[in-house]
Amino acid sequence: MPVKKRAASKAKRPAKKTAKRPTKKVKRAARKPQGVQRVPEHMHTITPHLVVKGANGAIEFYKKAFGAMEHYRMPMPDGTIMHAEIQIGNSVFFLNDEMMGAKSPQTLGGSAVTVHLQVEDVDALWNQAVAAGCQVMMPLADMFWGDRYGMLVDPFGHNWSMASHIEDVPPEEMGQRAAAAMAQMGGGPQ
């Protein structure tokens, strides 16, 4: 009986009213474990992340075409690559197979993105990439802005541009050169 009385007396009590606190947005810094570097030394602020069909083959292709170095790959039990880290020159990029809604340029019918490589010897890398199987989109040429520049597409549907800087063009001359180049291509004033 005493148990029932206690339960009954609790049931008769009015519910406690809690004072509502005004919602206040507090900017909090993410907790940083000691000794952890937020941006690892080998990373940059922007890192391309390519989605491909056949990531294992793409990794090997990028080694052959662009001299890429593989840091690591994380395969799933079926061999699908869920994440890989590759480096060309001093820049890292990520790569994975199609999964979880991420689609490759082959599935999408092309890519709206171009990965740019700024290199010491664009002619050598260009020839290496074409020999490996890249298709020429825009032939390598000396451009009005001071780069030797061209564009390729790899067998996985990703666009690549590459250049070596060959001349510093003064800003006052850049506009004149651009107009002359456009006129020569038929896209500007004659």
N, C-alpha and C positions, 0 to 999 in steps of 0.2 A: 503493500500500500504506500509506504513512504515514497517509493520510486514513482508511482503514478501521480502523487501530489506534486512532486518536483516537475514532472513533465507537464502537468496541467498548469502549474504556475508559470512555467516558461512560455507556454502557448498564449497566456493572457497578456504577457508583456508587449507593449507596442514596439515595433521595429525601430531600431536606432536610426536616426537620421544622420547622414554624414554630410558634412559641409563640402560643397563642390568647390574645388580649386580651379581658378581660371587656368585654361590650358596655356602653357607657355612653351614656345619653341626654344629649346636649348640646343645650341650648337655644341656638339661633343666631338672631340678628337677621337679617331679610332684608336683603340688600345694597341700600343706597340710593345710587343714582347722585347725585353732587353736583348741587345745584341743582334736584332733582326734589322736588316737594311731594307727599307720600303721599296726602293728601286734598285735591284741588283746592279752591280757595276757594269755588266755586259749588256744591260737593257737601255733603251731610249724611251722617251715619253710616248711616242707613237710606234706601235708594232703591228705590221700587217699580219692578218690571220687568214690564210688561204684554205678554202674548202675544195677538195678534189675528189674525183672518182679514181680510186686506186692510189692511195697515199704512199704505199710502199714503193710503187713504181715512180711516183712523182719525186720522192726523196732522192732516189738514185738518179733520176733525170736531172734534177737541180744540181747535184754534185758534178755530173758530167758537163752540163751546159754552162753553169755559172761558177763552178769551183766551190759550191756550197760545202759547208762542214756541218755534219749532224751532231748536235749535242745529245739528243736522246729522242726516243719514241716510246709511246705508251700504247701497246696493242691490247685490244680486248681479246677474250678467249677465242673468238672466231677469226682473229688476225686483223680485224678492222682497226685502223689507227684512230684512237680517240684524241690524241694530242702528240705533236712532235715539235721539237724546237730545232730550227735550222739557222745557220749563219752564213751570210755572204758578205765578204769584206768585214767591216766592223759593225754590221747591223744584223739583228736577229729577227726572224719571223716565225710564226707558228703555222702549223699545217695539220689538217685532219681530214678523214674521210667524211663523206656525206653522212649525217646523222642528226637526230633530234631537230629536224626541220631545216638544218643548214644545207644549202644546195650549192653544187659546183656550177661554174660557167657552162659546162656541158649540158647539165640539166636545164639551166635557165636560158640556154641559147645564146650565150655570150656574156661578157663582163663589162660593167660600167666603170671599172677601176683599172688603173695602170700602176704597176709597181715600177718605180724609177731607180735605176742603178747609176750612181755617179762614180766613175772609175778612172784610174790612171791611163789605161790603154784600151779605149773603147773598140778600136779595130780588132785587137786580139780577142777580146771577150765576145764581140759580135760574131766573128768567124767561128769561134768555139761553140757558141749557142746555135748558130745556123747549122753547123756540122752535126750537132747533137739532135737536131730535129725541130728547132723553132722555125716558124714561118715568118717571112718579112711582111710587115704591115706598112712601114714607111722606111724606105732605104736610108742607110747611114749617110749623112751629108754634113757639110759645114753649114751652120745656121747663122742667121743674122744677129742673134743675141750672144754669139760668142762660144757656142758649144758645137762639138761634132756630135750629132744626135741621130738616133733612129728608133724605130719601134718594131717589136716582134710579138708574136703570140705563141705560147708554148702548147705542146700536145694536149694539155689538160684544160685549155681554154683561157688561161690567164694572160693578160697583156703585160708586156714589159717594155719600158723605154730605157735607153742607156745613153750615157754621154760622157765625154771628157771635155773639160773647159779648155778652150784653145786661145781665147782672146778676151780681154776686158774691154767691153764696148762702153764708151762714155754715154750717160743718159741722154745728152742732147743729140747724139748720133743714132740712138736706138730707134726713135720714131721714124727717122728718114729711112733707115734700113728696113724697118718693118713695112713701111709703105711700098718701098721698091720690091720687096719680096712678095707682098700681096698682089701687086700689079703684075709681076712676072707669072704668078700662079693664076691670074685672071680673077682675083677676088677683091681687088681694090681699085682705087682711082688710077687711071692710065697717065 
